[in-house]
Amino acid sequence: MTTDNRTIKLACIDSEALPLFSKSTDGRTRGGYEPEAAALVMSRLAGGSADIEWVMVPWEEMIPAVRRGDADAVWCGQGITPERAAQVDFTKPYAVFNETLIVRADDPARSPEQLAGYKIGAIAGSTNMKLAETFPGVELVSFGASDDVFSDMIEATRSGEIDGFVDDDVVMIPLGQEDPDFVEAFTVQTGNRWGIGVAPGNDALRQEIDRAIEDVIADGSLEAVWRKWMPLLDFPLVGEA
């Protein structure tokens, strides 16, 4: 296989959610763990490196974009769930995260049992929403139509439109520590494994990416990217190459 001028199109939202990814200033490039890990993995594909073209779409359009052929794969915080696996074929995991509830700094809630009557936000159709559905007595508020959904949930909590929201620990713990308006209520050890979703039946690309992920785990280069962006979290994939 030749990879001269080869480009892989990866679907993702364009949102400010460091350390995962920054909002793009040019519609093409971003910083953060996700784009740097993607560049590392794509540099190890069979036959040589492939360039990345980010296809920026709303959250609910990422998987449809792959199924239509507008993108080759989704690389954007996709926990491997049965519902998603029915629509795309997932690679091996390149990350594992837990889930956190953030509330305003003056809110005393520190467990799910203290949330009855709360309005709790999460991205529609996400593993975060699945977790929020288990909280007793809460009113669920779905987010997802905006291109910058993470910021929307932050501002909705800040303004009092909702009482808190669930997202992955990697973005929530820094928010709870660095923004005086918010606090981490609690983290649930869900161990969500994130993978890259390719079109159903595209076994050639999925297997290529699998081998590249194995390589970057085995030689420690993926762990180095992880520690650069997420020094507060232990690298979860030791021994999985």
ROMIDREN-723010 format. One record per residue: residue number from 1; x, z, y of N, C-alpha, C, CB in turn. Coordinates in steps of 0.2 Angstrom, whole numbers, always signed. Glycine has a CB too. Layout:
<kevos>
 pos  n.c1  n.c3  n.c2 ca.c1 ca.c3 ca.c2  c.c1  c.c3  c.c2 cb.c1 cb.c3 cb.c2
 NUM     X     Z     Y     X     Z     Y     X     Z     Y     X     Z     Y
...
</kevos>
This chain:
<kevos>
 pos  n.c1  n.c3  n.c2 ca.c1 ca.c3 ca.c2  c.c1  c.c3  c.c2 cb.c1 cb.c3 cb.c2
   1    +4    +0    -6    +0    +0    +0    +4    +0    +6    -5    +6    +0
   2    +3    -4   +11    +6    -4   +17    +2    +0   +22    +8   -11   +20
   3    +6    +3   +27    +3    +7   +32    +5    +5   +39    +4   +15   +31
   4    +8    -1   +40    +9    -4   +46    +3    -4   +51   +13   -11   +46
   5    +4    -1   +56    -1    +0   +61    -8    +3   +59    -3    -7   +64
   6    -7    +7   +53   -13   +10   +51   -16   +15   +55   -12   +12   +44
   7   -22   +15   +56   -26   +21   +60   -31   +24   +56   -28   +18   +67
   8   -32   +30   +56   -37   +34   +53   -42   +37   +58   -34   +40   +48
   9   -48   +35   +58   -53   +38   +63   -56   +44   +60   -58   +32   +64
  10   -55   +50   +64   -57   +56   +62   -63   +58   +67   -52   +61   +62
  11   -69   +60   +65   -74   +63   +69   -73   +70   +70   -81   +61   +65
  12   -75   +72   +77   -75   +79   +79   -79   +79   +85   -68   +82   +79
  13   -81   +86   +87   -84   +87   +93   -78   +87   +98   -88   +93   +93
  14   -80   +86  +105   -75   +87  +110   -77   +93  +114   -75   +81  +115
  15   -74   +99  +112   -76  +105  +115   -69  +109  +116   -81  +109  +110
  16   -70  +114  +120   -64  +119  +121   -65  +125  +117   -64  +121  +129
  17   -61  +125  +111   -62  +130  +106   -55  +132  +103   -67  +128  +101
  18   -50  +133  +108   -44  +135  +106   -44  +142  +102   -39  +136  +112
  19   -40  +143   +97   -34  +139   +95   -36  +133   +91   -29  +143   +92
  20   -42  +132   +89   -43  +126   +85   -42  +120   +88   -51  +127   +83
  21   -45  +119   +94   -44  +113   +98   -46  +114  +105   -48  +107   +95
  22   -43  +110  +110   -44  +110  +117   -49  +104  +118   -38  +110  +121
  23   -52  +105  +124   -56   +99  +126   -52   +93  +128   -61  +101  +132
  24   -53   +87  +126   -49   +82  +128   -49   +80  +136   -51   +76  +124
  25   -44   +79  +139   -44   +76  +146   -44   +69  +146   -37   +79  +149
  26   -43   +65  +141   -43   +58  +141   -47   +55  +136   -36   +56  +140
  27   -51   +59  +132   -55   +56  +127   -52   +54  +121   -59   +50  +130
  28   -45   +55  +120   -41   +53  +115   -37   +58  +111   -37   +47  +117
  29   -34   +63  +115   -29   +67  +113   -32   +75  +114   -22   +66  +116
  30   -29   +79  +110   -31   +86  +111   -25   +91  +108   -38   +88  +108
  31   -25   +97  +110   -21  +102  +107   -24  +106  +102   -17  +105  +112
  32   -20  +110   +99   -23  +115   +94   -22  +114   +87   -31  +115   +95
  33   -24  +119   +83   -22  +119   +76   -25  +113   +73   -25  +125   +72
  34   -31  +111   +74   -35  +106   +70   -31   +99   +71   -42  +105   +72
  35   -30   +97   +78   -26   +91   +79   -19   +91   +76   -27   +89   +86
  36   -16   +96   +77    -9   +97   +75    -8   +96   +67    -5  +103   +78
  37   -13  +100   +64   -13  +100   +57   -15   +93   +54   -18  +105   +54
  38   -20   +90   +58   -22   +83   +56   -16   +78   +57   -28   +80   +60
  39   -12   +79   +62    -6   +74   +63    -1   +75   +58    -3   +75   +70
  40    +0   +81   +56    +5   +83   +50    +3   +80   +44    +6   +91   +50
  41    -4   +81   +42    -6   +78   +36    -6   +70   +36   -13   +81   +34
  42    -8   +67   +41    -8   +60   +41    -1   +57   +42   -12   +58   +48
  43    +4   +61   +43   +11   +59   +43   +13   +58   +36   +15   +63   +47
  44   +10   +61   +31   +12   +62   +24    +8   +57   +20   +12   +69   +22
  45    +4   +53   +22    +0   +49   +18    +4   +44   +14    -5   +45   +22
  46    +2   +41    +8    +6   +37    +4    +8   +31    +8    +1   +35    -2
  47   +14   +29    +8   +17   +23   +11   +19   +25   +18   +12   +18   +11
  48   +18   +30   +21   +20   +32   +28   +15   +35   +32   +23   +26   +31
  49   +17   +36   +38   +12   +39   +43    +7   +35   +45   +16   +42   +49
  50    +1   +38   +47    -5   +34   +50    -6   +37   +56   -11   +34   +45
  51    -8   +33   +61   -10   +36   +68   -17   +38   +67   -10   +30   +73
  52   -19   +43   +72   -26   +46   +72   -30   +43   +78   -26   +54   +72
  53   -36   +41   +77   -40   +40   +83   -46   +45   +82   -43   +32   +82
  54   -47   +49   +87   -52   +54   +87   -59   +51   +89   -51   +60   +91
  55   -64   +51   +85   -70   +49   +87   -75   +55   +89   -74   +45   +81
  56   -76   +56   +95   -79   +62   +98   -86   +61   +98   -76   +63  +105
  57   -90   +65   +94   -97   +64   +94  -100   +71   +94   -99   +60   +88
  58  -106   +72   +95  -110   +79   +94  -109   +81   +87  -117   +79   +97
  59  -109   +88   +86  -109   +91   +80  -113   +88   +74  -110   +98   +80
  60  -119   +87   +76  -124   +84   +71  -123   +77   +69  -131   +85   +73
  61  -119   +74   +73  -117   +67   +72  -111   +65   +68  -117   +63   +79
  62  -107   +70   +67  -100   +69   +63  -101   +66   +57   -97   +76   +63
  63  -105   +69   +52  -106   +67   +45  -109   +60   +46  -110   +72   +41
  64  -115   +59   +49  -118   +53   +50  -113   +47   +52  -124   +53   +54
  65  -108   +49   +57  -103   +44   +59   -99   +42   +53   -99   +47   +64
  66   -97   +46   +49   -93   +44   +43   -97   +40   +38   -91   +50   +39
  67  -104   +42   +37  -108   +38   +32  -109   +31   +35  -114   +42   +31
  68  -110   +30   +41  -111   +24   +44  -105   +19   +44  -113   +24   +52
  69   -99   +23   +44   -92   +19   +44   -89   +19   +51   -94   +12   +42
  70   -92   +23   +56   -89   +23   +62   -83   +28   +62   -95   +26   +67
  71   -82   +32   +57   -76   +36   +57   -74   +36   +49   -77   +43   +59
  72   -68   +37   +48   -66   +37   +41   -67   +44   +38   -58   +36   +40
  73   -67   +49   +42   -68   +56   +39   -70   +61   +45   -61   +58   +36
  74   -72   +66   +43   -74   +72   +48   -68   +77   +47   -81   +75   +46
  75   -64   +78   +52   -60   +84   +53   -61   +88   +58   -52   +81   +53
  76   -66   +93   +57   -68   +97   +63   -72  +103   +60   -73   +93   +67
  77   -68  +108   +58   -71  +114   +56   -77  +114   +51   -74  +118   +62
  78   -76  +110   +46   -81  +109   +41   -80  +113   +35   -82  +102   +39
  79   -84  +119   +35   -84  +123   +29   -87  +119   +23   -88  +129   +30
  80   -84  +119   +17   -86  +115   +11   -92  +119    +8   -81  +115    +6
  81   -98  +116   +10  -105  +119    +7  -108  +113    +3  -109  +121   +13
  82  -113  +116    -1  -116  +111    -6  -120  +106    -2  -121  +115   -10
  83  -123  +108    +4  -127  +103    +8  -123   +98   +11  -130  +107   +14
  84  -117   +99   +13  -112   +94   +16  -109   +90   +11  -107   +98   +20
  85  -108   +93    +5  -104   +90    -1  -109   +85    -4  -102   +95    -6
  86  -116   +85    -2  -120   +80    -5  -120   +74    +0  -128   +83    -5
  87  -117   +75    +6  -117   +69   +10  -110   +66   +11  -119   +71   +17
  88  -104   +70   +10   -98   +67   +11   -94   +70    +5   -94   +69   +17
  89   -88   +67    +3   -84   +70    -2   -78   +74    +1   -81   +64    -7
  90   -77   +80    -1   -72   +84    +3   -65   +84    -1   -75   +91    +3
  91   -60   +85    +3   -53   +86    +1   -52   +93    -1   -48   +83    +6
  92   -46   +94    -3   -44  +101    -4   -44  +105    +3   -37  +102    -7
  93   -45  +111    +3   -45  +115    +9   -38  +115   +13   -47  +122    +8
  94   -39  +114   +20   -33  +115   +24   -33  +121   +28   -32  +109   +28
  95   -38  +125   +27   -39  +131   +31   -45  +135   +28   -41  +130   +39
  96   -44  +142   +29   -50  +147   +26   -51  +152   +32   -48  +150   +19
  97   -57  +152   +34   -59  +157   +39   -65  +162   +37   -60  +153   +46
  98   -65  +167   +41   -71  +172   +40   -75  +171   +46   -69  +179   +40
  99   -81  +175   +47   -85  +173   +53   -87  +180   +57   -92  +171   +50
 100   -87  +179   +63   -88  +185   +68   -94  +184   +72   -81  +185   +72
 101   -97  +190   +74  -102  +190   +79   -99  +193   +85  -108  +195   +76
 102  -100  +190   +91   -98  +192   +97  -104  +194  +101   -94  +186  +101
 103  -104  +200  +105  -109  +202  +109  -106  +204  +116  -113  +208  +106
 104  -110  +205  +121  -108  +207  +127  -104  +214  +127  -113  +207  +132
 105   -99  +215  +131   -95  +221  +131   -99  +227  +131   -90  +221  +136
 106  -104  +228  +134  -108  +234  +134  -113  +235  +129  -112  +235  +141
 107  -113  +230  +124  -118  +231  +118  -115  +235  +113  -120  +224  +116
 108  -119  +240  +110  -116  +245  +105  -117  +242   +98  -120  +251  +106
 109  -120  +237   +97  -121  +234   +90  -114  +233   +87  -125  +228   +90
 110  -113  +236   +80  -107  +235   +77  -109  +233   +69  -103  +241   +77
 111  -115  +232   +68  -116  +230   +61  -123  +226   +61  -117  +237   +56
 112  -124  +222   +55  -130  +218   +55  -137  +222   +56  -130  +214   +49
 113  -136  +228   +53  -142  +233   +53  -144  +235   +60  -141  +239   +49
 114  -140  +234   +65  -141  +236   +72  -144  +230   +76  -135  +239   +75
 115  -146  +225   +73  -147  +219   +77  -155  +217   +77  -144  +213   +74
 116  -159  +221   +74  -166  +219   +74  -168  +218   +81  -170  +225   +71
 117  -172  +213   +83  -175  +211   +89  -170  +207   +93  -176  +217   +93
 118  -163  +206   +91  -158  +202   +95  -160  +195   +94  -151  +204   +92
 119  -158  +191   +99  -158  +184   +99  -150  +182   +98  -160  +181  +106
 120  -149  +179   +92  -143  +177   +89  -142  +170   +89  -141  +181   +83
 121  -137  +167   +92  -135  +160   +92  -130  +158   +87  -133  +158   +99
 122  -131  +152   +85  -126  +148   +80  -127  +141   +81  -126  +151   +73
 123  -122  +137   +78  -123  +130   +78  -128  +128   +73  -116  +126   +77
 124  -132  +124   +74  -137  +122   +69  -134  +119   +63  -142  +117   +73
 125  -136  +121   +57  -134  +118   +51  -127  +120   +49  -134  +110   +52
 126  -124  +125   +53  -117  +127   +51  -117  +133   +46  -114  +129   +58
 127  -111  +135   +43  -111  +141   +39  -112  +147   +44  -104  +141   +36
 128  -110  +146   +50  -112  +152   +55  -119  +153   +55  -109  +151   +62
 129  -123  +148   +55  -131  +149   +55  -133  +152   +49  -134  +143   +57
 130  -130  +150   +43  -132  +153   +37  -131  +160   +37  -128  +149   +31
 131  -125  +162   +39  -124  +170   +40  -129  +173   +44  -116  +171   +42
 132  -130  +170   +50  -135  +173   +55  -142  +174   +52  -135  +169   +61
 133  -143  +170   +47  -150  +170   +44  -151  +176   +39  -151  +164   +40
 134  -145  +179   +38  -145  +185   +33  -146  +192   +38  -139  +186   +29
 135  -145  +191   +44  -146  +197   +48  -153  +199   +49  -143  +196   +55
 136  -155  +206   +47  -162  +207   +47  -165  +208   +54  -163  +214   +43
 137  -171  +205   +55  -175  +206   +61  -173  +202   +67  -175  +213   +62
 138  -168  +197   +66  -165  +194   +72  -170  +188   +74  -158  +192   +71
 139  -169  +185   +80  -172  +179   +82  -166  +174   +82  -176  +179   +89
 140  -167  +169   +78  -161  +164   +78  -162  +159   +84  -161  +161   +71
 141  -157  +157   +87  -157  +152   +92  -151  +147   +90  -155  +155   +99
 142  -154  +140   +89  -149  +135   +87  -146  +132   +93  -153  +130   +83
 143  -140  +130   +92  -136  +126   +97  -133  +120   +93  -130  +130  +100
 144  -132  +114   +97  -129  +109   +94  -130  +102   +98  -132  +108   +88
 145  -134  +102  +103  -136   +95  +106  -130   +94  +111  -142   +95  +110
 146  -127   +99  +114  -121   +97  +119  -115   +95  +115  -121  +104  +123
 147  -111   +92  +119  -104   +90  +117  -100   +96  +117  -101   +85  +121
 148  -101  +101  +121   -97  +107  +122  -101  +113  +119   -94  +108  +129
 149  -102  +113  +113  -107  +118  +111  -104  +125  +111  -109  +117  +104
 150   -98  +126  +110   -95  +133  +110   -95  +136  +116   -87  +132  +107
 151   -94  +132  +122   -94  +135  +128  -102  +136  +130   -92  +130  +134
 152  -106  +132  +127  -113  +134  +129  -115  +140  +126  -118  +128  +126
 153  -113  +142  +120  -115  +148  +117  -112  +154  +120  -113  +148  +109
 154  -106  +153  +123  -102  +159  +127  -106  +160  +133   -95  +156  +129
 155  -108  +155  +137  -112  +156  +143  -119  +158  +142  -112  +149  +147
 156  -122  +156  +136  -129  +159  +135  -129  +166  +133  -132  +155  +129
 157  -123  +169  +130  -122  +176  +129  -121  +179  +135  -117  +177  +124
 158  -116  +177  +139  -114  +180  +146  -120  +181  +150  -109  +175  +149
 159  -125  +176  +151  -130  +176  +155  -136  +180  +153  -133  +169  +156
 160  -136  +182  +146  -141  +186  +143  -147  +182  +140  -144  +190  +148
 161  -146  +175  +140  -151  +171  +137  -151  +172  +129  -149  +163  +138
 162  -146  +174  +126  -145  +177  +119  -141  +183  +120  -142  +171  +114
 163  -142  +187  +114  -138  +193  +114  -131  +193  +111  -142  +198  +110
 164  -130  +187  +107  -124  +186  +104  -124  +180  +100  -122  +192   +99
 165  -118  +178   +97  -118  +172   +93  -112  +173   +88  -116  +166   +97
 166  -113  +169   +82  -109  +169   +77  -105  +163   +77  -113  +169   +70
 167   -98  +163   +76   -94  +158   +75   -88  +160   +70   -91  +155   +82
 168   -83  +156   +69   -77  +158   +65   -73  +162   +68   -74  +151   +63
 169   -70  +167   +64   -65  +172   +67   -60  +170   +71   -63  +176   +62
 170   -57  +164   +70   -51  +161   +73   -53  +160   +80   -49  +154   +70
 171   -59  +158   +82   -60  +157   +90   -63  +163   +93   -65  +151   +91
 172   -66  +167   +88   -70  +173   +91   -66  +179   +93   -76  +175   +86
 173   -61  +181   +88   -57  +187   +89   -53  +186   +96   -52  +188   +83
 174   -50  +180   +97   -47  +180  +104   -51  +180  +110   -43  +173  +104
 175   -58  +178  +109   -63  +178  +114   -64  +186  +115   -69  +174  +113
 176   -65  +189  +110   -67  +197  +111   -61  +201  +114   -69  +199  +104
 177   -55  +198  +113   -49  +202  +115   -47  +200  +122   -44  +201  +111
 178   -49  +194  +124   -46  +192  +131   -51  +191  +136   -43  +185  +129
 179   -58  +191  +135   -63  +190  +140   -66  +197  +140   -68  +184  +138
 180   -66  +200  +146   -69  +207  +147   -76  +207  +146   -67  +210  +153
 181   -80  +201  +147   -87  +201  +146   -89  +202  +139   -90  +195  +149
 182   -85  +201  +134   -87  +201  +127   -83  +206  +123   -86  +194  +124
 183   -86  +207  +117   -82  +211  +112   -84  +209  +105   -84  +219  +113
 184   -80  +210  +100   -81  +208   +93   -85  +213   +90   -74  +207   +89
 185   -92  +212   +88   -96  +217   +85   -94  +218   +78  -103  +214   +85
 186   -93  +213   +74   -90  +214   +67   -88  +207   +65   -96  +217   +63
 187   -84  +207   +59   -82  +201   +56   -84  +202   +48   -75  +200   +56
 188   -87  +196   +46   -89  +196   +39   -84  +192   +35   -97  +193   +38
 189   -82  +195   +29   -76  +191   +25   -80  +186   +21   -73  +196   +21
 190   -82  +180   +24   -85  +175   +20   -80  +170   +17   -90  +171   +25
 191   -74  +170   +19   -69  +166   +16   -71  +158   +16   -68  +168    +9
 192   -74  +156   +21   -76  +149   +21   -70  +144   +21   -80  +147   +27
 193   -70  +140   +16   -64  +135   +15   -66  +128   +18   -63  +134    +7
 194   -62  +126   +23   -63  +120   +27   -59  +114   +23   -60  +121   +34
 195   -63  +109   +23   -60  +103   +20   -61   +97   +25   -63  +101   +14
 196   -58   +91   +23   -60   +85   +27   -65   +81   +23   -53   +81   +28
 197   -70   +79   +26   -75   +75   +23   -75   +68   +24   -82   +77   +25
 198   -74   +64   +18   -74   +57   +18   -80   +54   +15   -67   +54   +14
 199   -81   +47   +17   -87   +44   +14   -88   +45    +7   -87   +37   +16
 200   -94   +46    +4   -95   +46    -3   -92   +40    -7  -102   +47    -5
 201   -88   +42   -12   -85   +36   -16   -78   +34   -13   -89   +31   -16
 202   -76   +36    -7   -69   +34    -5   -64   +38    -8   -69   +34    +3
 203   -63   +37   -14   -58   +41   -18   -51   +40   -16   -59   +40   -25
 204   -50   +34   -14   -43   +32   -12   -40   +36    -7   -42   +25   -11
 205   -44   +37    -1   -42   +41    +5   -43   +48    +3   -47   +39   +11
 206   -48   +50    +0   -48   +58    -2   -42   +60    -6   -55   +59    -6
 207   -40   +56   -11   -34   +58   -15   -28   +57   -11   -34   +53   -21
 208   -27   +52    -7   -21   +52    -2   -21   +58    +2   -22   +46    +2
 209   -26   +60    +5   -26   +66    +9   -25   +73    +5   -33   +67   +13
 210   -28   +73    -1   -26   +79    -5   -19   +79    -7   -30   +78   -12
 211   -16   +74    -8    -8   +74   -10    -5   +76    -4    -6   +67   -12
 212    -7   +74    +2    -3   +76    +8    -4   +83   +10    -6   +71   +14
 213   -10   +86    +9   -11   +93   +10    -7   +97    +5   -19   +95    +9
 214    -7   +95    -1    -2   +99    -6    +5   +99    -4    -3   +95   -13
 215    +7   +93    -1   +14   +93    +1   +16   +97    +7   +16   +85    +4
 216   +11   +98   +12   +12  +102   +18   +11  +109   +17    +8   +99   +24
 217    +7  +111   +12    +7  +118   +10   +13  +120    +6    +1  +119    +5
 218   +16  +115    +1   +21  +117    -3   +28  +118    +1   +22  +111    -8
 219   +29  +114    +6   +35  +114   +10   +35  +119   +16   +37  +107   +13
 220   +29  +122   +17   +28  +127   +22   +27  +124   +29   +35  +131   +23
 221   +26  +118   +30   +25  +115   +37   +18  +116   +39   +26  +107   +36
 222   +13  +116   +35    +6  +118   +37    +6  +126   +39    +1  +117   +32
 223    +9  +130   +36    +9  +137   +37   +13  +138   +44   +13  +141   +32
 224   +18  +134   +46   +21  +134   +52   +16  +132   +58   +27  +130   +52
 225   +12  +127   +57    +7  +125   +62    +2  +131   +63    +4  +119   +60
 226    +0  +134   +57    -5  +139   +57    -2  +145   +61    -6  +142   +50
 227    +4  +147   +60    +7  +153   +63    +8  +152   +71   +14  +155   +60
 228    +9  +145   +73   +10  +144   +80    +4  +145   +83   +12  +136   +80
 229    -2  +143   +81    -8  +143   +84   -12  +149   +83   -12  +137   +83
 230   -11  +153   +77   -15  +158   +75   -11  +164   +72   -20  +156   +70
 231    -7  +167   +76    -2  +172   +74    -6  +178   +72    +3  +174   +79
 232   -12  +179   +74   -16  +185   +72   -19  +185   +65   -21  +187   +77
 233   -19  +179   +62   -22  +178   +56   -17  +176   +50   -27  +173   +56
 234   -17  +179   +45   -13  +177   +39   -14  +170   +37   -13  +183   +33
 235    -9  +167   +35   -10  +160   +32   -13  +161   +25    -3  +156   +31
 236   -19  +158   +24   -23  +159   +18   -22  +155   +12   -30  +159   +20
 237   -17  +150   +12   -17  +145    +7   -10  +146    +3   -17  +138   +10
 238    -7  +151    +3    -1  +152    +0    -2  +152    -8    +2  +159    +1
 239    +2  +147   -11    +1  +147   -18    -4  +142   -21    +0  +153   -21
 240    -7  +138   -16   -12  +133   -18   -10  +126   -18   -18  +134   -13
 241    -4  +125   -17    -1  +118   -17    -1  +116   -24    +6  +117   -14
</kevos>
